[in-house]
């Protein structure tokens, strides 16, 4: 093999190695970029899920507060009605007590 042929083969091998190294670097860059993109997608999804959970919790708390407020109002109305009934029966109860004490 002539010197010139050896130089051509050597040059071609060096060029092939350079292309291979460049391709490996490019592959590593693509993988790193994909990992960064994937991590960002996960972080975005977590943030979105957390915001949604907070929103749902706030809505649930608002509904619970409204239900509690309505229940308290209903109970207050029932209590007032029972108190009114009791007050209406108070005179009768007093008459019964006085009658028993007086006849006793």
N, CA, C and O of each residue as an XYZ file, in Angstrom:
416
protein
N       0.847     -1.156      0.000
C       0.000      0.000      0.000
C       0.898      1.226      0.000
O       1.898      1.285      0.715
N       0.522      2.199     -0.814
C       1.380      3.378     -0.929
C       1.152      4.300      0.258
O       0.156      4.199      0.975
N       2.097      5.188      0.438
C       2.031      6.151      1.535
C       0.779      7.010      1.413
O       0.118      7.306      2.408
N       0.469      7.396      0.215
C      -0.705      8.222     -0.051
C      -1.988      7.466      0.323
O      -2.905      8.064      0.885
N      -2.064      6.219      0.032
C      -3.231      5.396      0.356
C      -3.364      5.250      1.869
O      -4.467      5.295      2.414
N      -2.239      5.079      2.531
C      -2.251      4.961      3.994
C      -2.748      6.264      4.613
O      -3.527      6.252      5.566
N      -2.290      7.387      4.061
C      -2.746      8.692      4.570
C      -4.254      8.866      4.355
O      -4.950      9.394      5.222
N      -4.745      8.428      3.221
C      -6.177      8.538      2.939
C      -6.994      7.681      3.921
O      -8.019      8.122      4.441
N      -6.532      6.477      4.157
C      -7.219      5.585      5.092
C      -7.183      6.182      6.499
O      -8.195      6.189      7.200
N      -6.025      6.681      6.907
C      -5.881      7.292      8.224
C      -6.783      8.510      8.343
O      -7.448      8.699      9.361
N      -6.806      9.328      7.312
C      -7.643     10.511      7.299
C      -9.121     10.128      7.376
O      -9.893     10.753      8.103
N      -9.504      9.106      6.627
C     -10.895      8.647      6.640
C     -11.267      8.090      8.012
O     -12.376      8.326      8.490
N     -10.354      7.352      8.653
C     -10.608      6.814      9.986
C     -10.765      7.945     11.005
O     -11.652      7.903     11.859
N      -9.902      8.949     10.908
C      -9.975     10.087     11.831
C     -11.296     10.859     11.635
O     -11.926     11.292     12.600
N     -11.689     11.017     10.384
C     -12.939     11.706     10.085
C     -14.125     10.904     10.631
O     -15.075     11.469     11.172
N     -14.050      9.592     10.479
C     -15.127      8.732     10.979
C     -15.194      8.807     12.509
O     -16.286      8.861     13.076
N     -14.051      8.812     13.170
C     -14.026      8.917     14.626
C     -14.564     10.288     15.081
O     -15.279     10.382     16.078
N     -14.214     11.326     14.348
C     -14.697     12.670     14.685
C     -16.219     12.727     14.529
O     -16.914     13.294     15.372
N     -16.736     12.130     13.433
C     -18.180     12.106     13.228
C     -18.863     11.282     14.325
O     -19.936     11.642     14.808
N     -18.231     10.183     14.706
C     -18.787      9.333     15.753
C     -18.816     10.090     17.082
O     -19.814     10.028     17.799
N     -17.755     10.791     17.415
C     -17.699     11.566     18.659
C     -18.741     12.681     18.644
O     -19.407     12.932     19.648
N     -18.874     13.342     17.506
C     -19.867     14.412     17.387
C     -21.277     13.842     17.537
O     -22.128     14.456     18.179
N     -21.524     12.689     16.957
C     -22.832     12.049     17.061
C     -23.118     11.646     18.506
O     -24.248     11.779     18.978
N     -22.094     11.152     19.210
C     -22.280     10.783     20.616
C     -22.581     12.026     21.467
O     -23.450     11.987     22.337
N     -21.876     13.100     21.218
C     -22.119     14.344     21.947
C     -23.535     14.853     21.670
O     -24.233     15.296     22.582
N     -23.947     14.784     20.415
C     -25.288     15.213     20.038
C     -26.339     14.334     20.723
O     -27.360     14.837     21.194
N     -26.090     13.036     20.775
C     -27.023     12.118     21.427
C     -27.124     12.443     22.914
O     -28.221     12.455     23.472
N     -25.995     12.706     23.558
C     -26.007     13.076     24.974
C     -26.763     14.391     25.194
O     -27.501     14.531     26.169
N     -26.577     15.338     24.296
C     -27.271     16.619     24.401
C     -28.780     16.419     24.266
O     -29.557     17.005     25.020
N     -29.190     15.590     23.303
C     -30.613     15.325     23.086
C     -31.220     14.640     24.311
O     -32.325     14.985     24.732
N     -30.501     13.671     24.882
C     -30.992     12.968     26.069
C     -31.118     13.937     27.245
O     -32.122     13.928     27.956
N     -30.097     14.771     27.446
C     -30.137     15.736     28.545
C     -31.289     16.719     28.365
O     -31.975     17.060     29.328
N     -31.497     17.168     27.148
C     -32.597     18.093     26.864
C     -33.946     17.420     27.112
O     -34.862     18.038     27.656
N     -34.066     16.168     26.719
C     -35.312     15.424     26.942
C     -35.559     15.233     28.441
O     -36.697     15.344     28.898
N     -34.509     14.950     29.203
C     -34.659     14.791     30.648
C     -35.106     16.102     31.288
O     -35.986     16.107     32.149
N     -34.504     17.210     30.870
C     -34.909     18.512     31.411
C     -36.373     18.792     31.063
O     -37.148     19.251     31.902
N     -36.730     18.509     29.818
C     -38.119     18.714     29.401
C     -39.079     17.842     30.184
O     -40.149     18.296     30.589
N     -38.702     16.594     30.396
C     -39.544     15.673     31.167
C     -39.689     16.120     32.610
O     -40.785     16.074     33.169
N     -38.599     16.550     33.212
C     -38.661     17.032     34.591
C     -39.538     18.275     34.690
O     -40.271     18.444     35.664
N     -39.464     19.134     33.695
C     -40.302     20.337     33.696
C     -41.777     19.976     33.560
O     -42.637     20.565     34.216
N     -42.056     18.996     32.697
C     -43.445     18.551     32.547
C     -43.985     17.986     33.859
O     -45.125     18.259     34.236
N     -43.165     17.199     34.547
C     -43.582     16.628     35.829
C     -43.805     17.743     36.849
O     -44.799     17.732     37.575
N     -42.887     18.702     36.904
C     -43.028     19.818     37.843
C     -44.285     20.628     37.538
O     -45.014     21.018     38.451
N     -44.534     20.878     36.264
C     -45.740     21.618     35.871
C     -47.007     20.854     36.257
O     -47.968     21.440     36.757
N     -47.000     19.544     36.021
C     -48.166     18.716     36.359
C     -48.394     18.699     37.869
O     -49.536     18.760     38.325
N     -47.312     18.618     38.646
C     -47.437     18.634     40.108
C     -47.996     19.971     40.586
O     -48.867     20.011     41.455
N     -47.499     21.051     40.023
C     -47.985     22.380     40.415
C     -49.459     22.539     40.059
O     -50.238     23.088     40.838
N     -49.832     22.058     38.888
C     -51.233     22.145     38.464
C     -52.124     21.304     39.377
O     -53.207     21.740     39.767
N     -51.665     20.101     39.717
C     -52.443     19.227     40.594
C     -52.574     19.842     41.988
O     -53.637     19.769     42.604
N     -51.506     20.439     42.478
C     -51.548     21.072     43.798
C     -52.521     22.253     43.801
O     -53.289     22.429     44.746
N     -52.482     23.053     42.748
C     -53.406     24.188     42.648
C     -54.848     23.702     42.584
O     -55.728     24.288     43.215
N     -55.095     22.641     41.833
C     -56.444     22.074     41.723
C     -56.906     21.535     43.074
O     -58.059     21.724     43.462
N     -56.003     20.866     43.788
C     -56.349     20.331     45.109
C     -56.690     21.466     46.075
O     -57.641     21.352     46.848
N     -55.927     22.551     46.038
C     -56.214     23.695     46.895
C     -57.571     24.298     46.555
O     -58.343     24.664     47.441
N     -57.848     24.396     45.258
C     -59.138     24.939     44.811
C     -60.286     24.047     45.289
O     -61.296     24.541     45.790
N     -60.126     22.747     45.132
C     -61.167     21.811     45.557
C     -61.362     21.879     47.073
O     -62.491     21.815     47.559
N     -60.269     22.007     47.812
C     -60.350     22.099     49.267
C     -61.074     23.382     49.674
O     -61.902     23.362     50.584
N     -60.773     24.480     49.016
C     -61.437     25.748     49.322
C     -62.931     25.650     49.028
O     -63.754     26.146     49.797
N     -63.276     25.013     47.920
C     -64.697     24.843     47.585
C     -65.399     23.966     48.625
O     -66.520     24.258     49.041
N     -64.728     22.892     49.037
C     -65.315     21.996     50.034
C     -65.500     22.727     51.365
O     -66.522     22.569     52.032
N     -64.502     23.526     51.743
C     -64.610     24.287     52.988
C     -65.748     25.303     52.907
O     -66.471     25.505     53.882
N     -65.906     25.935     51.760
C     -66.994     26.906     51.589
C     -68.354     26.213     51.690
O     -69.271     26.724     52.333
N     -68.477     25.049     51.054
C     -69.735     24.299     51.136
C     -70.000     23.855     52.575
O     -71.136     23.914     53.044
N     -68.958     23.412     53.271
C     -69.115     22.978     54.663
C     -69.530     24.151     55.544
O     -70.381     23.997     56.419
N     -68.942     25.310     55.323
C     -69.303     26.493     56.109
C     -70.757     26.872     55.852
O     -71.483     27.221     56.782
N     -71.179     26.804     54.604
C     -72.566     27.130     54.259
C     -73.528     26.133     54.902
O     -74.565     26.519     55.442
N     -73.179     24.855     54.838
C     -74.012     23.816     55.445
C     -74.085     24.016     56.956
O     -75.153     23.901     57.556
N     -72.943     24.315     57.560
C     -72.897     24.549     59.001
C     -73.748     25.758     59.378
O     -74.481     25.727     60.366
N     -73.645     26.812     58.592
C     -74.428     28.022     58.849
C     -75.927     27.714     58.759
O     -76.706     28.159     59.602
N     -76.327     26.952     57.736
C     -77.741     26.592     57.565
C     -78.199     25.711     58.723
O     -79.289     25.914     59.258
N     -77.384     24.741     59.114
C     -77.735     23.856     60.219
C     -77.897     24.648     61.512
O     -78.843     24.425     62.267
N     -76.980     25.566     61.762
C     -77.079     26.398     62.965
C     -78.359     27.240     62.941
O     -79.029     27.370     63.966
N     -78.699     27.804     61.802
C     -79.922     28.597     61.687
C     -81.156     27.724     61.901
O     -82.091     28.126     62.592
N     -81.157     26.533     61.310
C     -82.281     25.605     61.487
C     -82.421     25.217     62.957
O     -83.528     25.193     63.494
N     -81.308     24.918     63.597
C     -81.335     24.534     65.011
C     -81.794     25.697     65.893
O     -82.531     25.491     66.857
N     -81.364     26.907     65.569
C     -81.794     28.072     66.336
C     -83.308     28.269     66.194
O     -83.987     28.608     67.163
N     -83.828     28.057     64.992
C     -85.264     28.190     64.771
C     -86.028     27.117     65.542
O     -87.063     27.397     66.147
N     -85.517     25.897     65.516
C     -86.162     24.804     66.266
C     -86.130     25.095     67.758
O     -87.115     24.881     68.464
N     -85.009     25.576     68.221
C     -84.860     25.908     69.636
C     -85.846     27.009     70.028
O     -86.480     26.925     71.080
N     -85.977     28.022     69.204
C     -86.908     29.115     69.488
C     -88.337     28.601     69.512
O     -89.132     29.014     70.356
N     -88.670     27.703     68.592
C     -90.028     27.149     68.565
C     -90.299     26.327     69.819
O     -91.375     26.426     70.408
N     -89.316     25.508     70.232
C     -89.487     24.706     71.451
C     -89.598     25.614     72.674
O     -90.389     25.340     73.576
N     -88.828     26.671     72.712
C     -88.870     27.616     73.830
C     -90.244     28.287     73.882
O     -90.813     28.476     74.958
N     -90.764     28.640     72.716
C     -92.087     29.267     72.641
C     -93.159     28.306     73.152
O     -94.060     28.700     73.892
N     -93.051     27.041     72.747
C     -94.007     26.040     73.226
C     -93.908     25.875     74.744
O     -94.920     25.788     75.439
N     -92.693     25.834     75.233
C     -92.481     25.684     76.675
C     -93.045     26.874     77.431
O     -93.656     26.709     78.487
N     -92.844     28.066     76.901
C     -93.383     29.260     77.550
C     -94.910     29.218     77.571
O     -95.530     29.669     78.534
N     -95.506     28.691     76.535
C     -96.956     28.560     76.467
C     -97.480     27.581     77.502
O     -98.600     27.740     77.987
N     -96.717     26.601     77.839
C     -97.133     25.587     78.810
C     -96.749     25.968     80.246
O     -97.151     25.295     81.195
N     -95.989     27.019     80.400
C     -95.501     27.410     81.716
C     -96.644     27.768     82.665
O     -96.648     27.359     83.827
N     -97.598     28.524     82.169
C     -98.732     28.906     83.017
C     -99.492     27.669     83.491
O     -99.858     27.569     84.662
N     -99.723     26.749     82.594
C    -100.446     25.522     82.951
C     -99.658     24.717     83.984
O    -100.215     24.194     84.949
N     -98.338     24.631     83.751
C     -97.502     23.894     84.703
C     -97.563     24.559     86.081
O     -97.642     23.874     87.101
N     -97.525     25.887     86.107
C     -97.586     26.621     87.388
C     -98.927     26.365     88.081
O     -98.970     26.168     89.295
N    -100.002     26.367     87.323
C    -101.328     26.112     87.897
C    -101.391     24.713     88.475
O    -101.959     24.510     89.548
N    -100.803     23.724     87.761
C    -100.797     22.340     88.252
C    -100.000     22.247     89.545
O    -100.414     21.562     90.481
N     -98.882     22.917     89.605
C     -98.051     22.868     90.817
C     -98.770     23.525     91.973
O     -98.793     22.988     93.080
N     -99.358     24.682     91.728
C    -100.080     25.392     92.785
C    -101.262     24.543     93.249
O    -101.547     24.479     94.445
N    -101.945     23.899     92.321
C    -103.088     23.046     92.664
C    -102.682     21.886     93.538
O    -103.399     21.544     94.479
N    -101.538     21.266     93.251
C    -101.080     20.119     94.024
C    -100.593     20.571     95.393
O    -100.835     19.897     96.394
N     -99.913     21.700     95.440
C     -99.398     22.189     96.719
C    -100.575     22.626     97.590
O    -100.596     22.375     98.795
N    -101.541     23.277     96.969
C    -102.694     23.772     97.714
C    -103.574     22.643     98.224
O    -104.171     22.767     99.294
N    -103.669     21.551     97.487
C    -104.540     20.456     97.909
C    -103.777     19.432     98.749
O    -104.378     18.530     99.333
N    -102.507     19.569     98.806
C    -101.685     18.568     99.418
C    -101.618     18.507    100.840
O    -100.918     17.656    101.389
